[in-house]
């Protein structure tokens, strides 16, 4: 705020009598408010909008990177489980059946020992292991399709599979996006049905 000082001098002059001249001096202070120009306000608004856009982009990018890392880790675990199951199956096929030789009493030296088969420990059914692996593959395929879709990739959606039944969860702003996610899930091989639990939150 600028201050302007104004001085005013009042002179009273009397021509006769030899009286002194009286001078009165008044100081006036005028204050003028200083405000921001239109260009400065526009620059502040633009800067705020750009900062908000950058923050939003960084948050979305971080979420996508986290989801991609989770998908990669799930895929690695599935591949490791498959290799482990294949190695166990190969080892079991190569191992000969366990036999136990029963010693015979010394009174009968002419008898020949008879091998007695020993029951093997129970192994998990191959069908159950195969179903578990296929469910993992179906989950990975569906989640990858959701990430690759240009309309759904910016939303935190997730798919869980059990016995061919897919359960979708997450939030989207429109019913059309919810239906789109369900259609994508049905295109994956091995999906028998889809339970769409995606929440629609309209802004």
Backbone as JSON, one array per atom type, in Angstrom:
{
  "sequence": "XXXXXXXXXXXXXXXXXXXXXXXXXXXXXXXXXXXXXXXXXXXXXXXXXXXXXXXXXXXXXXXXXXXXXXXXXXXXXXXXXXXXXXXXXXXXXXXXXXXXXXXXXXXXXXXXXXXXXXXXXXXXXXXXXXXXXXXXXXXXXXXXXXXXXXXXXXXXXXXXXXXXXXXXXXXXXXXXXXXXXXXXXXXXXXXXXXXXXXXXXXX",
  "N": [[0.86, -1.18, 0.0], [0.64, 2.17, -0.94], [1.62, 5.37, 0.34], [0.61, 8.67, 0.21], [1.69, 11.82, 0.97], [0.25, 14.86, 1.68], [0.67, 18.24, 1.84], [-0.74, 21.16, 3.21], [-0.88, 24.6, 3.28], [-2.03, 27.35, 5.07], [-2.39, 30.76, 4.91], [-2.79, 33.68, 6.71], [-3.14, 36.96, 6.18], [-2.76, 40.18, 7.34], [-3.12, 43.49, 6.49], [-2.7, 45.92, 7.92], [-1.52, 47.4, 11.03], [0.64, 45.93, 11.8], [0.62, 43.28, 12.48], [1.69, 39.89, 13.03], [2.21, 37.4, 10.48], [0.18, 34.61, 10.2], [0.72, 31.24, 9.96], [-0.57, 28.19, 9.11], [-0.03, 24.72, 9.03], [-0.97, 21.73, 7.54], [-0.9, 18.28, 7.52], [-1.79, 15.8, 5.32], [-2.54, 12.45, 4.91], [-2.79, 10.18, 2.41], [-3.92, 7.07, 1.65], [-3.39, 4.52, -0.61], [-4.74, 1.57, -1.71], [-3.02, -1.4, -2.68], [-3.4, -3.86, -5.07], [-3.4, -7.26, -6.4], [-2.47, -7.89, -9.76], [-4.41, -8.85, -12.69], [-3.01, -10.64, -14.34], [-1.17, -11.81, -12.55], [-2.89, -13.2, -10.83], [-4.03, -15.04, -12.62], [-1.73, -16.51, -13.28], [-1.16, -17.72, -10.81], [-3.42, -19.38, -10.53], [-3.15, -21.11, -12.75], [-0.72, -22.35, -12.08], [-1.5, -23.75, -9.75], [-3.38, -25.55, -10.84], [-1.76, -27.07, -12.57], [-0.02, -28.24, -10.69], [-1.84, -29.83, -9.22], [-2.65, -31.62, -11.24], [-0.22, -32.93, -11.79], [0.25, -34.21, -9.33], [-1.95, -35.97, -9.23], [-1.42, -37.58, -11.49], [0.99, -38.78, -10.68], [0.08, -40.33, -8.52], [-1.71, -42.17, -9.75], [0.06, -43.44, -11.52], [1.81, -44.66, -9.7], [0.09, -46.51, -8.48], [-0.5, -48.2, -10.67], [2.05, -49.27, -11.18], [2.48, -50.7, -8.82], [0.47, -52.65, -9.02], [1.27, -54.01, -11.32], [3.68, -55.09, -10.42], [2.72, -56.84, -8.45], [1.28, -58.64, -10.07], [3.38, -59.72, -11.56], [4.82, -61.02, -9.54], [2.92, -62.95, -8.72], [2.73, -64.44, -11.06], [5.35, -65.48, -11.2], [5.37, -67.06, -8.89], [3.43, -68.94, -9.6], [4.64, -70.22, -11.8], [6.87, -71.34, -10.52], [5.6, -73.13, -8.8], [4.47, -74.88, -10.66], [6.79, -75.96, -11.84], [7.85, -77.28, -9.6], [5.84, -79.19, -9.09], [6.01, -80.71, -11.43], [8.63, -81.76, -11.19], [8.34, -83.34, -8.89], [6.5, -85.23, -9.81], [8.06, -86.47, -11.8], [10.11, -87.57, -10.25], [8.69, -89.4, -8.7], [7.83, -91.18, -10.65], [10.22, -92.34, -11.4], [11.23, -93.63, -9.17], [11.7, -96.85, -7.78], [9.34, -99.32, -6.53], [9.09, -99.57, -2.99], [10.45, -102.21, -1.15], [10.42, -104.64, 1.41], [12.49, -106.96, 2.94], [11.72, -109.81, 4.59], [13.18, -111.4, 7.29], [13.83, -114.9, 7.63], [13.21, -117.61, 9.91], [16.02, -119.34, 11.34], [15.76, -122.03, 11.46], [14.65, -122.89, 9.14], [16.37, -122.95, 6.61], [16.13, -123.4, 3.89], [14.12, -121.9, 2.78], [13.04, -119.14, 0.77], [13.49, -115.63, 0.98], [10.66, -113.53, 0.95], [9.65, -110.72, -0.83], [7.92, -107.98, 0.54], [5.57, -105.62, -0.33], [5.65, -102.19, 0.57], [3.3, -99.8, 1.6], [3.01, -96.71, -0.09], [3.39, -93.31, 1.01], [0.52, -91.18, 1.2], [-0.19, -89.22, -1.61], [-0.91, -85.94, -2.91], [-3.82, -85.56, -4.9], [-3.47, -85.57, -8.43], [-5.31, -84.17, -9.96], [-6.33, -82.19, -8.27], [-4.07, -80.57, -7.85], [-3.65, -79.72, -10.47], [-6.0, -78.28, -10.91], [-5.63, -76.19, -9.1], [-3.4, -74.91, -10.2], [-4.42, -74.16, -12.7], [-6.41, -72.36, -11.89], [-4.84, -70.31, -10.86], [-3.55, -69.46, -13.19], [-5.76, -68.54, -14.63], [-6.58, -66.39, -13.02], [-4.33, -64.69, -13.3], [-4.46, -64.16, -16.06], [-6.93, -62.81, -16.32], [-6.58, -60.55, -14.64], [-4.47, -59.36, -15.99], [-5.7, -58.67, -18.4], [-7.5, -56.74, -17.45], [-5.7, -54.79, -16.66], [-4.56, -54.11, -19.11], [-6.63, -53.0, -20.52], [-7.78, -49.97, -21.9], [-9.8, -48.4, -20.82], [-10.27, -49.41, -18.28], [-7.89, -49.6, -16.94], [-7.08, -47.62, -15.18], [-8.37, -48.02, -12.78], [-8.65, -49.65, -9.6], [-9.0, -52.79, -9.82], [-9.76, -56.26, -9.16], [-9.37, -59.8, -9.57], [-10.48, -62.96, -8.46], [-10.21, -66.48, -8.53], [-11.91, -69.55, -8.26], [-12.35, -72.87, -8.69], [-13.1, -72.38, -11.34], [-14.9, -70.29, -11.09], [-15.2, -66.88, -11.19], [-14.56, -64.06, -9.21], [-15.12, -60.7, -9.17], [-13.82, -57.67, -7.9], [-13.69, -54.27, -6.65], [-13.79, -50.72, -7.54], [-15.67, -48.58, -9.66], [-16.63, -45.71, -11.66], [-18.95, -45.9, -13.21], [-21.76, -47.8, -14.52], [-21.39, -48.97, -17.01], [-18.66, -49.48, -17.14], [-18.41, -51.42, -15.2], [-19.84, -53.57, -16.36], [-18.2, -53.91, -18.57], [-15.82, -54.9, -17.45], [-16.75, -57.36, -16.54], [-17.4, -58.66, -18.96], [-14.85, -58.84, -20.09], [-13.68, -60.68, -18.33], [-15.12, -63.02, -18.9], [-14.08, -63.76, -21.33], [-11.78, -65.16, -20.97], [-10.15, -68.28, -21.17], [-11.38, -71.18, -19.58], [-13.0, -70.03, -17.67], [-15.95, -70.45, -15.94], [-18.15, -69.14, -14.75], [-19.07, -65.78, -13.67], [-18.87, -63.72, -10.88], [-19.89, -60.62, -10.23], [-18.8, -58.32, -8.21], [-18.14, -55.66, -8.26], [-18.12, -52.31, -7.19], [-20.12, -49.5, -7.92], [-19.46, -46.2, -7.87], [-20.78, -43.26, -8.29], [-19.75, -40.08, -9.17]],
  "CA": [[0.0, 0.0, 0.0], [1.42, 3.4, -1.06], [1.14, 6.51, 1.12], [0.9, 9.97, -0.39], [1.58, 12.9, 1.95], [-0.13, 16.15, 1.08], [0.81, 19.37, 2.77], [-1.57, 22.33, 2.87], [-0.48, 25.77, 4.08], [-3.04, 28.41, 5.08], [-1.73, 32.01, 5.3], [-3.69, 34.78, 7.03], [-2.34, 38.19, 6.05], [-3.48, 41.39, 7.72], [-2.29, 44.55, 5.94], [-2.37, 47.05, 8.81], [-1.36, 47.1, 12.45], [1.91, 45.24, 12.05], [0.43, 41.95, 13.09], [2.47, 38.84, 12.33], [1.51, 36.49, 9.55], [-0.08, 33.29, 10.83], [0.78, 30.13, 8.99], [-1.0, 26.87, 9.62], [0.38, 23.65, 8.11], [-1.71, 20.47, 7.79], [-0.41, 17.1, 6.77], [-2.83, 14.8, 4.99], [-1.99, 11.18, 4.41], [-3.74, 9.45, 1.55], [-3.46, 5.69, 1.47], [-3.96, 3.86, -1.81], [-4.55, 0.1, -1.61], [-2.36, -2.06, -3.82], [-3.98, -5.19, -5.29], [-2.72, -8.09, -7.41], [-2.95, -7.71, -11.13], [-5.11, -10.01, -13.27], [-2.03, -11.61, -14.83], [-0.61, -12.56, -11.41], [-3.91, -14.15, -10.36], [-4.11, -16.13, -13.61], [-0.53, -17.35, -13.16], [-1.31, -18.54, -9.61], [-4.43, -20.42, -10.8], [-2.55, -22.1, -13.67], [0.27, -23.13, -11.32], [-2.21, -24.67, -8.87], [-3.98, -26.61, -11.67], [-0.67, -27.95, -13.03], [0.45, -29.02, -9.54], [-2.84, -30.86, -8.92], [-2.58, -32.64, -12.3], [1.0, -33.72, -11.59], [0.07, -35.09, -8.16], [-2.88, -37.03, -9.63], [-0.71, -38.49, -12.41], [1.96, -39.57, -9.91], [-0.63, -41.33, -7.72], [-2.2, -43.22, -10.66], [1.23, -44.19, -12.02], [2.32, -45.51, -8.61], [-0.84, -47.64, -8.31], [-0.32, -49.13, -11.77], [3.32, -49.98, -10.99], [2.31, -51.68, -7.74], [-0.34, -53.76, -9.52], [2.09, -54.8, -12.24], [4.64, -55.86, -9.62], [1.98, -57.95, -7.84], [0.99, -59.61, -11.13], [4.63, -60.42, -11.89], [5.13, -61.94, -8.45], [1.99, -64.08, -8.79], [3.12, -65.27, -12.19], [6.57, -66.21, -10.83], [5.01, -68.13, -7.94], [2.72, -70.0, -10.33], [5.62, -70.97, -12.59], [7.68, -72.13, -9.59], [4.77, -74.25, -8.33], [4.37, -75.83, -11.77], [8.06, -76.7, -11.95], [7.97, -78.17, -8.46], [4.92, -80.32, -9.28], [6.56, -81.56, -12.49], [9.78, -82.48, -10.65], [7.86, -84.39, -7.98], [5.91, -86.3, -10.62], [9.14, -87.21, -12.45], [10.82, -88.37, -9.25], [7.85, -90.53, -8.3], [7.79, -92.18, -11.72], [11.52, -93.0, -11.51], [11.54, -94.41, -7.97], [11.13, -98.22, -7.76], [8.52, -99.56, -5.33], [9.84, -99.98, -1.81], [10.2, -103.59, -0.7], [11.05, -105.02, 2.68], [12.81, -108.39, 2.99], [11.44, -110.34, 5.93], [14.09, -112.51, 7.63], [13.18, -116.17, 7.95], [13.86, -118.31, 11.03], [17.17, -120.15, 10.95], [15.38, -123.45, 11.39], [14.22, -123.22, 7.79], [17.29, -122.27, 5.71], [15.83, -123.63, 2.47], [13.08, -121.0, 2.28], [13.52, -117.93, 0.09], [12.78, -114.43, 1.49], [9.59, -113.02, 0.08], [9.51, -109.26, -0.7], [6.58, -107.48, 0.92], [5.47, -104.2, -0.71], [5.3, -101.22, 1.62], [2.44, -98.75, 1.0], [3.61, -95.38, -0.22], [2.59, -92.24, 1.67], [-0.51, -90.6, 0.34], [0.22, -88.04, -2.38], [-2.08, -85.15, -3.34], [-4.37, -85.96, -6.19], [-2.97, -84.68, -9.5], [-6.37, -83.29, -10.46], [-6.44, -81.02, -7.39], [-2.95, -79.68, -8.14], [-3.88, -79.12, -11.79], [-7.05, -77.26, -10.78], [-5.05, -75.03, -8.42], [-2.54, -74.19, -11.14], [-5.24, -73.51, -13.73], [-7.08, -71.2, -11.28], [-3.85, -69.24, -10.79], [-3.37, -68.94, -14.54], [-6.97, -67.77, -15.0], [-6.5, -65.1, -12.3], [-3.31, -63.86, -13.93], [-4.93, -63.73, -17.38], [-8.01, -61.82, -16.17], [-6.01, -59.31, -14.1], [-3.67, -58.73, -17.04], [-6.65, -58.04, -19.34], [-8.01, -55.53, -16.82], [-4.64, -53.77, -16.69], [-4.28, -53.7, -20.48], [-7.77, -52.29, -21.09], [-7.52, -48.53, -21.78], [-10.85, -47.76, -20.03], [-10.31, -49.96, -16.93], [-6.55, -49.7, -16.35], [-6.86, -46.6, -14.14], [-9.15, -48.36, -11.59], [-8.09, -50.77, -8.83], [-9.89, -53.95, -9.94], [-9.06, -57.5, -8.86], [-10.12, -61.01, -9.9], [-10.12, -64.18, -7.74], [-10.81, -67.63, -9.22], [-12.0, -70.8, -7.5], [-13.12, -73.88, -9.43], [-13.65, -71.8, -12.56], [-15.82, -69.19, -10.78], [-14.42, -65.64, -11.04], [-15.18, -63.01, -8.39], [-14.52, -59.41, -9.47], [-13.99, -56.66, -6.86], [-13.09, -52.97, -6.94], [-14.71, -49.6, -7.67], [-15.66, -47.84, -10.93], [-17.61, -44.62, -11.57], [-20.1, -46.06, -14.11], [-22.22, -49.18, -14.73], [-20.83, -49.51, -18.25], [-17.32, -50.01, -16.85], [-18.6, -52.66, -14.45], [-20.18, -54.6, -17.35], [-17.03, -54.15, -19.43], [-14.91, -55.78, -16.72], [-17.34, -58.71, -16.51], [-17.24, -59.26, -20.29], [-13.44, -59.21, -20.25], [-13.4, -61.89, -17.56], [-15.71, -64.18, -19.55], [-13.33, -64.12, -22.54], [-10.6, -65.97, -20.61], [-10.41, -69.71, -21.26], [-11.46, -71.85, -18.28], [-13.97, -69.35, -16.8], [-17.3, -71.02, -16.05], [-19.12, -68.1, -14.4], [-18.48, -64.57, -13.11], [-19.6, -63.0, -9.82], [-19.44, -59.24, -10.38], [-18.99, -57.55, -6.97], [-17.55, -54.32, -8.43], [-18.99, -51.24, -6.68], [-20.24, -48.32, -8.78], [-19.55, -44.97, -7.09], [-20.94, -42.15, -9.23], [-19.32, -38.8, -8.59]],
  "C": [[0.9, 1.24, 0.0], [0.78, 4.49, -0.23], [1.58, 7.8, 0.44], [0.66, 11.05, 0.67], [1.29, 14.23, 1.23], [-0.04, 17.24, 2.15], [-0.02, 20.55, 2.28], [-1.18, 23.46, 3.83], [-1.53, 26.85, 3.94], [-2.36, 29.68, 5.64], [-2.81, 33.07, 5.53], [-2.86, 36.06, 7.05], [-3.24, 39.39, 6.41], [-2.63, 42.59, 7.31], [-1.89, 45.63, 6.94], [-2.16, 46.58, 10.23], [-0.1, 46.36, 12.78], [1.76, 43.9, 12.72], [1.21, 40.89, 12.31], [1.57, 37.98, 11.45], [1.37, 35.13, 10.23], [-0.09, 32.23, 9.75], [0.38, 28.83, 9.69], [-0.65, 25.79, 8.59], [-0.33, 22.36, 8.52], [-1.11, 19.38, 6.92], [-1.56, 16.13, 6.56], [-2.14, 13.57, 4.42], [-3.08, 10.45, 3.64], [-3.17, 8.06, 1.3], [-4.17, 5.07, 0.27], [-3.7, 2.36, -1.72], [-3.89, -0.43, -2.88], [-2.91, -3.49, -3.95], [-3.19, -5.93, -6.36], [-3.31, -7.84, -8.78], [-3.63, -8.98, -11.63], [-4.14, -11.07, -13.77], [-1.43, -12.44, -13.71], [-1.61, -13.59, -10.89], [-4.03, -15.33, -11.32], [-2.92, -17.06, -13.51], [-0.63, -18.25, -11.94], [-2.31, -19.68, -9.84], [-3.85, -21.5, -11.7], [-1.54, -22.96, -12.94], [-0.41, -24.14, -10.41], [-2.81, -25.84, -9.66], [-2.91, -27.59, -12.13], [-0.17, -28.82, -11.89], [-0.53, -30.13, -9.19], [-2.8, -31.98, -9.96], [-1.36, -33.52, -12.14], [0.85, -34.69, -10.42], [-0.85, -36.26, -8.52], [-2.19, -38.05, -10.54], [0.28, -39.37, -11.66], [1.27, -40.66, -9.1], [-1.11, -42.48, -8.6], [-1.05, -44.07, -11.17], [1.77, -45.13, -10.95], [1.42, -46.72, -8.4], [-0.66, -48.66, -9.43], [0.98, -49.92, -11.63], [3.19, -51.03, -9.9], [1.52, -52.89, -8.23], [0.46, -54.63, -10.49], [3.11, -55.63, -11.49], [3.94, -57.05, -8.96], [1.68, -59.03, -8.86], [2.25, -60.41, -11.48], [4.99, -61.42, -10.8], [4.21, -63.15, -8.45], [2.36, -65.02, -9.93], [4.36, -66.09, -11.86], [6.26, -67.34, -9.86], [4.31, -69.28, -8.65], [3.69, -70.86, -11.13], [6.47, -71.85, -11.68], [6.89, -73.34, -9.07], [4.62, -75.3, -9.41], [5.65, -76.66, -11.9], [8.22, -77.69, -10.81], [7.08, -79.4, -8.61], [5.45, -81.27, -10.35], [7.75, -82.37, -12.0], [9.34, -83.6, -9.72], [7.26, -85.55, -8.76], [6.99, -87.13, -11.3], [9.89, -88.09, -11.46], [10.0, -89.58, -8.83], [7.81, -91.6, -9.38], [9.11, -92.94, -11.83], [11.84, -93.88, -10.3], [10.92, -95.81, -8.06], [10.29, -98.41, -6.51], [9.39, -100.06, -4.18], [9.45, -101.39, -1.4], [10.98, -103.82, 0.59], [11.26, -106.52, 2.68], [12.63, -108.85, 4.42], [12.42, -111.48, 6.23], [13.31, -113.76, 8.04], [13.91, -116.82, 9.14], [14.99, -119.2, 10.53], [16.83, -121.63, 10.85], [14.98, -123.87, 10.0], [15.13, -122.51, 6.8], [16.94, -122.42, 4.24], [14.79, -122.66, 1.91], [13.72, -119.74, 1.69], [12.77, -116.73, 0.66], [11.79, -113.91, 0.46], [9.49, -111.52, 0.26], [8.06, -108.87, -0.41], [6.51, -106.0, 0.54], [5.02, -103.34, 0.47], [4.44, -100.13, 1.01], [3.15, -97.4, 1.0], [2.76, -94.36, 0.53], [1.64, -91.61, 0.68], [0.01, -89.33, -0.32], [-1.03, -87.24, -2.77], [-2.53, -85.56, -4.73], [-3.89, -85.02, -7.28], [-4.04, -83.74, -10.02], [-6.48, -82.04, -9.6], [-5.31, -80.04, -7.66], [-3.15, -78.97, -9.48], [-4.93, -78.02, -11.71], [-6.51, -76.0, -10.12], [-4.2, -74.21, -9.37], [-3.38, -73.48, -12.2], [-5.97, -72.3, -13.17], [-6.11, -70.03, -11.19], [-3.63, -68.61, -12.16], [-4.56, -68.09, -14.99], [-6.94, -66.41, -14.31], [-5.5, -64.16, -12.97], [-3.81, -63.32, -15.27], [-5.99, -62.64, -17.26], [-7.44, -60.49, -15.67], [-5.16, -58.59, -15.15], [-4.56, -58.04, -18.06], [-7.21, -56.75, -18.75], [-6.97, -54.41, -16.83], [-4.4, -53.25, -18.1], [-5.43, -52.91, -21.1], [-7.63, -50.78, -20.84], [-8.6, -47.83, -20.93], [-10.85, -48.24, -18.57], [-8.97, -49.93, -16.22], [-6.34, -48.7, -15.21], [-7.64, -46.89, -12.86], [-8.55, -49.6, -10.93], [-9.1, -51.92, -8.82], [-9.08, -55.22, -9.7], [-9.98, -58.68, -9.15], [-9.58, -62.18, -9.08], [-10.89, -65.34, -8.38], [-10.79, -68.84, -8.31], [-12.93, -71.74, -8.25], [-13.81, -73.29, -10.65], [-14.61, -70.66, -12.35], [-14.98, -67.95, -10.45], [-15.22, -64.65, -10.2], [-14.42, -61.71, -8.64], [-14.83, -58.43, -8.34], [-13.29, -55.37, -7.28], [-14.17, -51.89, -7.05], [-14.53, -48.94, -9.03], [-16.73, -46.76, -10.84], [-18.87, -44.83, -12.42], [-20.45, -47.53, -14.26], [-21.62, -49.79, -15.99], [-19.44, -50.11, -18.02], [-17.42, -51.31, -16.06], [-18.93, -53.81, -15.4], [-19.0, -54.92, -18.25], [-16.04, -55.1, -18.75], [-15.43, -57.21, -16.69], [-17.18, -59.41, -17.87], [-15.8, -59.67, -20.55], [-13.12, -60.51, -19.52], [-13.95, -63.13, -18.25], [-14.95, -64.61, -20.8], [-12.13, -65.01, -22.24], [-10.99, -67.44, -20.6], [-10.39, -70.33, -19.86], [-12.45, -71.21, -17.33], [-15.35, -69.95, -17.02], [-18.39, -70.0, -15.73], [-18.39, -66.95, -13.73], [-19.41, -63.99, -12.06], [-19.07, -61.57, -9.8], [-19.79, -58.46, -9.11], [-18.35, -56.16, -7.05], [-18.58, -53.28, -7.98], [-18.95, -50.04, -7.63], [-20.43, -47.1, -7.89], [-19.59, -43.79, -8.06], [-20.59, -40.85, -8.53], [-20.29, -37.68, -8.96]]
}
